[in-house]
Amino acid sequence: MTPDSDPSLADLFALLRIPSISTDPAHAPDVARAATWLAGKLRALGFEADILATPRHPAVLAHYHAAPDLPTVLVYGHYDVQPADPVELWRGDPFEPVLEDGKIRARGASDDKGQVFAHIVGAEQLLRETGTLPVNLTFLIEGEEEIGSPNLAALIRDHRDSLQADVVLISDGAMVAPGLPTLTYGLKGLCYLELEVETAAMDLHSGAFGGGVPNAVHALARMIATLHDEEGRVAVPGFYDAVRDLSEAERAAFAAVPFDEADMRRETGVSATPGEAGYTLLERLWARPTLDVNGIGGGFQGAGAKTVIPAKARAKLSCRLVPDQTPEDIAEKLRAHLIRVAPAGARVAVQGLHGALPALTALDSPAVQLAAAALERAYGKPAVFARTGGTIPVVSTFQRELGTDVVLVGFGLETDRIHSPNETFDLAHYRAGVAASRALLGAFGSLPR
Amino acid sequence: MTPDSDPSLADLFALLRIPSISTDPAHAPDVARAATWLAGKLRALGFEADILATPRHPAVLAHYHAAPDLPTVLVYGHYDVQPADPVELWRGDPFEPVLEDGKIRARGASDDKGQVFAHIVGAEQLLRETGTLPVNLTFLIEGEEEIGSPNLAALIRDHRDSLQADVVLISDGAMVAPGLPTLTYGLKGLCYLELEVETAAMDLHSGAFGGGVPNAVHALARMIATLHDEEGRVAVPGFYDAVRDLSEAERAAFAAVPFDEADMRRETGVSATPGEAGYTLLERLWARPTLDVNGIGGGFQGAGAKTVIPAKARAKLSCRLVPDQTPEDIAEKLRAHLIRVAPAGARVAVQGLHGALPALTALDSPAVQLAAAALERAYGKPAVFARTGGTIPVVSTFQRELGTDVVLVGFGLETDRIHSPNETFDLAHYRAGVAASRALLGAFGSLPR
């Protein structure tokens, strides 16, 4: 199987070749290029497609008008990607997609270019076969998801009329197991902060000043060590105050999910699965709030030895939130905690980078019920109802701004190494996604108006 | 005052322009170039000069033979320098020396190119004025001091005959106060380690895996937080076992040194001077062993936000040692401690980068007494006898291999920002160093043979 024998794959590879890294200002032209490419692709299929500018990266908004009396489906996705670093750990160029062991390997293969493209190809196939679609179809594909969608809520508000739909369909996640169709009804929110500790005006010689001055790395390490207690709980005062606890029914449903801890250990290379005491691993991953330091730096990091006492140290840290935590409240509690635990001689600056609300979707809506039936037809198995630790900020925005049901159907796997080196998307799962998209669009043709 | 009006300054600036950074393999040709330059300079003064190759960076060995019955002085120094990073904090190119507010600013201006060059110029002036020198004079100027002099001990052993001297004179340090001549009799040793913590095979998505996997940065931060107790003592078991405590006489002498903590705070920008409980600031700086993390890195450190759980984190850490600690023993104790405190799921690797023994010199030797008298003549003030937190590994090597007294006379200041951005060397102190060198060579002419 080579890309040449499947024209849709050649198209997907062309999109994957564009390094649309939204967090890096140097890649802004690539982000714009990816938007232009997608609009062109959708226009070629008969969509009206616009590129909507924002203060940073544009979004693509495209409509296919099948018939006024048909329901409207809004497919949301994103074409921006995470940075590829550490690039040296990739087996090849992150932006030169290849097929390897039945998997597409490239940054964005699964998150989210590959998944949103499965919906485009689903529509393309229906159009080629029937000349039209069973629903009116809108694509909203943004370029800022990986930086927290700073301009998307305003864009949705500004284009509320044009975005009206009977259901929002999002594929930016994972099945709970290969080939097991998964409808996700809960997402975590996010609160991302940057922390800087400063102890001196400059790095100082450890011979001249060792034993007499504060060390920014020591201060930061001690502060980080206060963030969790000995039993894995987040030790920031008030962190759990707003958390809606899991119901017994939910805990029972989680316990029934075919989740294999040994598989997860093998795929990730971890030798332990530490976390909050009193909860199962799946409960922690899907439904409990977490706090992780995402990066740290300070002092001399080059090759060899340099005998300095670092004057500055920085960390990036983020919390995954669950209902009813809010990023604003958690940011404030973290900031207050960090300032309180800073050692003598350490000046602390905390800066909020971005946040997103957590979301839960109603399970008894017609959209969810029709989607579950369509997935069972496409995959030949009943759908699992899941939650996830991932964050898709737009879900709560759609619910709030459009009042529309949101259905999340992940085509990828948790082991796709999204955000990590050697991201992949299984070719069979890409093709199942195309088939599922066709089944979902067909089913949504019966949505009550 | 411009370099043009003082030919010795023009020469020194030429040497400072060579970025002889010994720790960085990319600068190896520059290190070699600095050695060639120095050998050329010394030959032009009438020295026999050789460039001695080592497995890494060469040393310059030069002899001036005045008369067989005169005493021999061996001046040791180093022409390699620390890295200049963070380069963006310099007010100009670190390797384009300038005179600014009466100070020479360049990497290496004080540590140690400027100080060793003061001795070369002292000899140059005596040769010009008298046609000879009052002693036989040997220069040994190495290129590996900033990486721990890995090949110097072997080189000294191999050239023991050629290096025989009646006194070793080293200027690679500081006066305790501007213009106050300082004879240093104690130096700290060094034990430098690199630590890596690994918790997973790759960085992991914090949404997919947050709450279920170990975080390498958390693990490393917790390990670093165990290195000191709440009262500033190093908490590594056995760390203080071999420490020779300060005598009451020494503590009284330290208390009499004109050391101004407010000055130190102003120069360094620290707002606190934390350290080991039970000792004065000067006792901690000069005579107590210390432990500092010199650098830390892990996870995402670029611009913006990346929601990963770091799989690896690294730290460089080093101890300054006092008699009778040894780098081997302290490295082993640190390694054992770090492995013991590593959290579940963290794989720890500890690598020794280099070490050096601490040293104490006898105060009642003729060399020290003659040097003190010469310094009083040159500066017009009695010399202070000091210890320092700095490390000059070669001191214990000279004592061991040659059996020769070592006299340390610093021409710089603790506030010269050595190892930091914007390193300087006061022009007046450079010139005082030239005068002191002349006085010392004259005095050493009376050394008993």
Interface residues (C-beta under 8 A of the other chain):
Chain A: T23 D24 P25 Q82 P83 D85 P86 L89 I147 G148 A174 K188 L190 Y192 T199 A200 A201 M202 D203 L204 H205 S206 G207 A208 F209 G210 G211 G212 V213 P214 N215 V217 H218 L220 A221 R222 I224 A225 L227 H228 M264 T268 G269 V270 S271 A272 T273 P274 G275 E276 L281 R284 L285 R288 T290 D292 V293 N294 G295 I296 G297 G298 G299 F300 Q301 G302 A303 G304 A305 K306 T307 V308 I309 P310 A311 A313 R314 A315 K316 S318 R320 P343 A344 G345 R347 L353 H354 T388 G389 G390 T391 E414 R417 I418 H419 S420 P421 N422
Chain B: T23 D24 P25 Q82 P83 D85 P86 L89 I147 G148 A174 K188 L190 Y192 T199 A200 A201 M202 D203 L204 H205 S206 G207 A208 F209 G210 G211 G212 V213 P214 N215 V217 H218 L220 A221 R222 I224 A225 L227 H228 M264 T268 G269 V270 S271 A272 T273 P274 G275 E276 L281 R284 L285 R288 T290 D292 V293 N294 G295 I296 G297 G298 G299 F300 Q301 G302 A303 G304 A305 K306 T307 V308 I309 P310 A311 A313 R314 A315 K316 S318 R320 P343 A344 G345 R347 L353 H354 T388 G389 G390 T391 E414 R417 I418 H419 S420 P421 N422
